[in-house]
């Protein structure tokens, strides 16, 4: 089973991102589940969502405590919440930022016993370019597909098409495809 935890703020599409990730997996013939966890339901409040993907039926219903991957939609959460708690050794971290990990104060991750695979992707800038709004979820899903290989870009695009009306879907699909291409050109991940 591959487990993903998505962190962001209300209004950034965290819950929708988890749903689209699970739909993408389902479209590939796999079992998937997605669900949110949040306190106050206001724009800007920290939000978390979870996604599980497996080839077998998923019977777990609790939050993802030991994710294989983290998708962090808002880098302002880096030093406010313990985002990396429970991440499995060698796990993926996909961080929405145009800044490199060293500029984000993530040096302490390098001191951990087991390194993680850390990637940064300017998903908000990609979303602004294509969607016209700072909603990075579709771009991050494109990057996630490229970096992890857990799902295919075609499935992400199909899930986006299913989620949104045609005009909005086209913009989000363009964001996902650009992020996928950018992540494909990314050298090996920084071990953190």
C-alpha positions in Angstrom: 0.0 0.0 0.0 1.3 3.5 -0.9 0.1 6.2 1.6 0.2 9.9 0.9 -0.4 12.8 3.3 -1.1 16.2 1.8 -0.6 19.4 3.9 -1.7 22.9 2.9 -4.1 25.7 3.9 -7.8 26.0 3.4 -8.6 27.2 -0.1 -5.5 25.6 -1.8 -7.3 22.5 -3.0 -5.8 20.1 -0.5 -9.0 18.0 -0.2 -9.6 18.1 -4.0 -6.0 17.1 -4.6 -6.4 14.0 -2.5 -9.7 13.1 -4.2 -8.1 13.5 -7.7 -5.2 11.4 -6.7 -7.5 8.6 -5.5 -9.6 8.9 -8.7 -6.4 8.7 -10.8 -5.4 5.5 -9.0 -9.0 4.1 -9.4 -8.8 4.8 -13.2 -5.7 2.6 -13.3 -7.7 -0.3 -11.9 -6.4 0.1 -8.3 -8.1 0.6 -5.0 -7.9 4.0 -3.4 -9.3 6.1 -0.7 -9.1 9.8 0.1 -10.3 11.8 3.1 -9.6 15.1 4.8 -8.7 16.1 8.4 -9.1 19.7 9.4 -10.1 21.8 12.4 -11.6 25.2 11.5 -13.0 25.3 8.1 -11.8 28.7 7.1 -9.6 29.9 4.3 -6.0 29.9 5.3 -6.3 27.4 8.2 -4.0 24.4 8.1 -5.6 21.4 6.4 -4.5 17.9 5.9 -5.8 15.2 3.6 -4.9 11.6 3.1 -4.8 9.2 0.2 -4.1 5.4 0.1 -3.4 3.5 -3.1 -3.2 -0.3 -3.3 -3.8 -3.2 -5.6 -5.9 -4.9 -2.9 -9.0 -3.7 -1.0 -8.2 -1.1 1.6 -9.8 -1.6 4.9 -7.9 1.0 7.0 -9.9 4.0 7.9 -7.6 6.0 10.2 -5.4 8.9 9.3 -2.1 8.2 7.5 0.5 8.2 10.3 3.4 6.7 8.3 3.2 8.1 4.8 5.3 7.0 1.9 5.0 10.5 0.4 4.2 14.0 1.6 2.8 16.7 -0.7 3.3 20.1 1.0 1.2 22.7 -0.8 2.3 25.6 1.4 5.9 26.2 2.5 4.8 28.5 5.3 3.7 25.4 7.2 7.3 24.1 7.3 8.2 25.6 10.7 4.7 25.6 12.2 3.7 22.0 12.0 5.7 18.8 12.2 5.1 17.9 8.6 7.7 15.1 8.4 6.4 13.1 11.4 6.1 9.4 10.5 7.5 9.7 7.0 9.0 6.3 6.1 12.7 6.0 5.4 13.4 6.9 1.8 10.0 8.5 1.5 9.1 11.3 -1.0 8.6 14.9 -0.1 7.2 17.1 -2.8 7.2 20.7 -1.7 5.6 23.6 -3.4 8.3 26.2 -3.6 10.5 27.9 -6.2 13.3 28.0 -3.6 15.8 25.2 -3.1 15.6 23.1 0.1 18.6 24.8 1.7 17.0 28.2 1.4 13.9 26.9 3.2 15.7 26.0 6.4 15.5 22.2 5.8 19.1 21.5 6.8 17.9 19.6 9.9 16.3 17.0 7.7 19.8 16.0 6.5 20.7 15.1 10.1 18.1 12.3 10.3 19.2 8.7 10.3 17.2 7.8 7.2 17.3 10.2 4.3 14.2 11.3 2.4 13.8 12.1 -1.3 13.1 15.9 -1.3 11.8 17.8 -4.4 10.7 21.4 -4.8 8.4 22.4 -7.5 7.0 26.0 -8.2 3.5 24.7 -8.3 1.8 28.1 -7.3 3.6 29.9 -10.1 2.6 27.1 -12.6 -1.0 27.4 -11.3 -1.0 31.2 -11.7 0.3 30.9 -15.2 -2.4 28.4 -16.4 -5.3 28.6 -13.9 -5.0 32.3 -12.9 -5.4 31.4 -9.2 -2.9 30.2 -6.6 -4.3 26.7 -6.3 -1.3 24.4 -6.7 -3.0 21.0 -6.4 -3.2 20.0 -10.0 0.4 21.0 -10.7 1.6 19.1 -7.6 -0.3 16.0 -8.8 1.5 16.2 -12.2 4.8 16.5 -10.3 3.9 13.6 -8.0 3.2 11.4 -11.0 6.6 12.2 -12.5 8.7 11.9 -9.3 7.2 8.8 -7.8 5.8 6.8 -10.7 3.0 5.7 -8.5 0.4 7.0 -10.9 0.5 7.9 -14.6 0.1 11.4 -16.0 -2.7 10.3 -18.2 -4.7 9.2 -15.1 -4.0 12.5 -13.4 -5.3 14.3 -16.4 -8.4 12.1 -16.6 -9.1 12.7 -12.9 -8.8 16.4 -13.4 -11.2 16.2 -16.4 -13.7 14.3 -14.2 -13.4 16.8 -11.3 -13.9 20.2 -13.1 -16.1 21.7 -15.8 -14.3 21.7 -19.2 -12.9 25.2 -19.2 -11.4 24.9 -15.7 -10.3 21.3 -16.3 -8.3 22.4 -19.4 -6.4 25.0 -17.4 -5.6 22.5 -14.6 -4.6 19.8 -17.0 -2.1 22.3 -18.6 -0.7 23.0 -15.1 -0.4 19.3 -14.3 1.3 18.6 -17.7 3.8 21.5 -17.3 4.7 20.3 -13.7 5.1 16.8 -14.9 7.5 17.9 -17.6 9.4 20.1 -15.2 9.7 17.3 -12.6 10.8 14.8 -15.3 13.8 17.1 -16.0 14.6 17.3 -12.3 17.9 15.5 -11.5 17.9 12.9 -8.8 16.2 14.1 -5.6 18.1 15.9 -2.9 18.5 13.5 -0.1 17.4 15.3 3.0 
